[in-house]
Amino acid sequence: MQHAGKHRRTKQLRIKDLKIREYVTVNGLIVKDVATKDNVADTLTKPLPVELFRRHRASLGIQELDLAVEGKPDKREREAE
């Protein structure tokens, strides 16, 4: 069966779609679009411009880890110059 994998994936999507519709109808869930500039989860799923990445990283409470690369001065050494 050539398209069995595709059928399985689309079936899973249909089930998820129906479950979301149920949450909307029964529980009053409100589904909204979230722009990339406001979607912190995009940091983990797609490449972002540096400033947007830094903003999302900070909002997640993740701190920059400054490691020196062999042959290159670390950030503190560059700032001291």
MIKOLVEX-552417 format. One line per 3 residues: number of its first residue (from 1); their letters; for each residue y, z negated, x of N, C-alpha, C. Coordinates in steps of 0.05 Angstrom, whole numbers, plus 5000, padded with zeros to 4 digits. Each point is the difference from the previous one (the first is absolute). Example, Ala and Ser with C-alpha at 12.3 -4.5 7.8 and 13.67 -1.06 7.14 Angstrom:
<rs>
1	AS	4886 4844 5264 5024 5000 4982 5024 5000 5018 | 5021 5014 4993 5024 4999 5016 5022 4986 4985
</rs>
This chain:
<rs>
1	MQH	4977 5000 5017 5023 5000 4983 5025 5000 5018 | 5015 5021 4999 5022 5005 5019 5024 4982 4994 | 5007 4994 4976 5025 4986 4993 4995 4971 4991
4	AGK	4978 4989 5007 4993 4972 4991 5021 4980 5010 | 5008 5002 5025 5020 4982 5011 5027 5002 4986 | 5008 5024 4994 5025 5004 4986 4998 4988 4972
7	HRR	4978 5004 4986 4997 4988 4973 5002 4970 5002 | 4987 4988 5019 5000 4971 5003 5029 4989 5004 | 5015 5014 5017 5028 4991 5005 5017 5004 4975
10	TKQ	4998 5023 4986 5016 5004 4976 4992 4981 4978 | 4974 4993 4999 4991 4981 4980 5013 4972 5006 | 5001 4992 5025 5012 4975 5007 5029 5000 4993
13	LRI	5014 5022 5005 5028 5002 4993 5004 4997 4970 | 4983 5013 4984 5002 4998 4971 4996 4972 4991 | 4981 4986 5012 4995 4972 4992 5024 4983 5007
16	KDL	5011 5004 5024 5024 4984 5007 5023 5006 4981 | 5004 5026 4994 5021 5008 4981 4997 4986 4973 | 4975 5000 4990 4995 4988 4974 5005 4970 5002
19	KIR	4993 4987 5022 5004 4971 5003 5030 4994 5000 | 5016 5016 5014 5029 4996 5001 5011 5004 4972 | 4991 5020 4986 5010 5004 4972 4993 4976 4983
22	EYV	4977 4988 5004 4992 4976 4985 5019 4977 5007 | 5006 4996 5025 5019 4979 5008 5027 5004 4987 | 5009 5025 4999 5026 5006 4988 4999 4993 4970
25	TVN	4979 5009 4986 4998 4996 4972 4995 4971 4992 | 4981 4988 5013 4992 4973 4992 5017 4978 5012 | 5007 5003 5025 5014 4979 5014 5030 5005 5004
28	GLI	5010 5023 4992 5028 5006 5003 5009 5006 5028 | 4981 5009 5017 5007 5007 5027 5020 5023 5000 | 5020 4998 5017 5020 5021 5002 4996 5014 5027
31	VKD	4995 5026 5000 4996 5015 5024 5026 5014 5008 | 5009 4997 5025 5024 5012 5009 4996 5014 5027 | 5015 5021 5004 5000 5013 5026 5016 4983 5020
34	VAT	4991 5000 5025 5014 4985 5020 5007 5019 5023 | 5025 5003 5006 5008 5018 5022 4990 4990 5027 | 4996 5018 5018 4990 4992 5027 5019 4980 5013
37	KDN	5026 5003 4996 5019 4982 5013 4996 4971 4990 | 4988 4997 4977 4996 4973 4988 4971 4991 5001 | 4982 5018 5007 4971 4994 4999 4989 4991 5027
40	VAD	4998 4974 5003 4991 4988 5025 4972 5009 5007 | 4983 5005 4981 4973 5009 5005 4999 5026 5015 | 5021 5017 4998 5000 5025 5014 4999 4997 5030
43	TLT	5008 4976 5010 4999 4994 5028 4971 5003 5010 | 4981 4993 4983 4972 5000 5008 4986 5026 4994 | 5013 5019 4986 4986 5023 4991 5012 5027 5008
46	KPL	5024 5000 5011 5012 5026 5008 5020 4996 5022 | 5006 5021 5015 5020 4999 5021 5028 4998 4987 | 5016 4982 5011 5027 4996 4990 5021 5003 5022
49	PVE	5025 5006 4992 5021 4999 5020 5001 4972 5013 | 5008 4998 5025 4999 4975 5015 5015 4977 4985 | 5024 5005 4991 5016 4979 4987 4987 4990 4975
52	LFR	4989 5018 4984 4986 4992 4975 4975 4984 5007 | 4985 5009 5020 4977 4985 5009 5007 4972 5008 | 5022 4997 5016 5008 4973 5009 5008 4983 4976
55	RHR	5014 5012 4981 5009 4984 4976 4975 4990 4985 | 4981 5018 4995 4976 4991 4985 4984 4980 5016 | 4998 5005 5026 4985 4981 5018 5012 4972 4998
58	ASL	5027 4999 5001 5014 4974 4998 4995 4987 4973 | 5000 5015 4978 4996 4989 4974 4972 4990 4996 | 4981 5010 5016 4972 4990 4999 4997 4975 5018
61	GIQ	5021 4993 5015 4999 4977 5018 4985 5006 5026 | 4998 5025 5007 4986 5008 5024 5021 5002 5022 | 4995 4987 5022 5019 5001 5023 4991 5021 5020
64	ELD	5020 5012 5013 4995 5019 5021 4987 4987 5024 | 4979 5011 5010 4987 4990 5023 5008 5017 5024 | 5014 4987 5018 5011 5015 5023 4982 4997 5024
67	LAV	4985 5021 5005 4981 5000 5023 5011 5019 5021 | 4999 4991 5024 5008 5018 5022 4977 5020 5005 | 5008 5025 5004 4981 5021 5007 5001 5003 5030
70	EGK	4976 5002 5012 4999 5002 5029 5019 5022 5010 | 5017 4992 5019 5019 5019 5012 5026 5002 4985 | 5002 4987 4977 5026 5001 4985 5009 4971 4996
73	PDK	5026 4995 5003 5010 4973 4995 4998 4992 4971 | 4995 4975 4994 4999 4991 4972 5028 4999 4988 | 5002 4994 4975 5025 5001 4986 5020 4980 5012
76	RER	4991 4976 5007 5018 4980 5012 5012 5010 5026 | 4984 5013 5016 5009 5010 5026 5020 5022 4996 | 4996 5017 4980 5019 5022 4994 5026 4989 4991
79	EAE	4999 4979 4983 5025 4989 4989 5016 4985 5022 | 4986 4989 5020 5013 4985 5021 5015 5019 5019 | 4992 5025 5001 5013 5019 5019 5028 5007 4991
</rs>
